[in-house]
């Protein structure tokens, strides 16, 4: 099955936990994402717990794809790390969950977007790490970014600073 075309129709949709109002509040239950805005961490964990295995399975599938494509190394991330990052992000951004999307669908979509961002960051890091500051600049790159040498010395030097010397000088008392 091509990447990006995962079918989740075979996965049963689990209902969200019922909301119970805290003591001394009206018994009107909030709808949609407001339910999670007021939710405690325990309530959220309880609702997300049944989906953890599915998140890990999806992360394993996606990681295998990115490793096969050469965009990640096999030891960059573990499926459990990806699922953990997803749950942390989901808790921090729980108010953004659309009402019409199931919790599992939202978690899977969130995980996919997070992983794509993590892959992009890992690739960018590898590209930047591959550049060496000690390496000679290629001639064609030098010509493009080269600036003309200064014909006159810089002006406006700080008059109170002494010129740099290679040997340290000690202040002596007389």
Secondary structure, DSSP 8 states (H G I E B T S, - for coil): --TT----TTS-----------TTS------TTHHHHS--HHHHHHHHHTTHHHHHHHHHHHHHHHHHTTSS-TTS--HHHHHHHHHHHHHHTGGGS-TTS-HHHHHHHHHHHHHHHHHHHHHHHHHHHH--SSS---HHHHHHH-----SS------TTS----SS-------
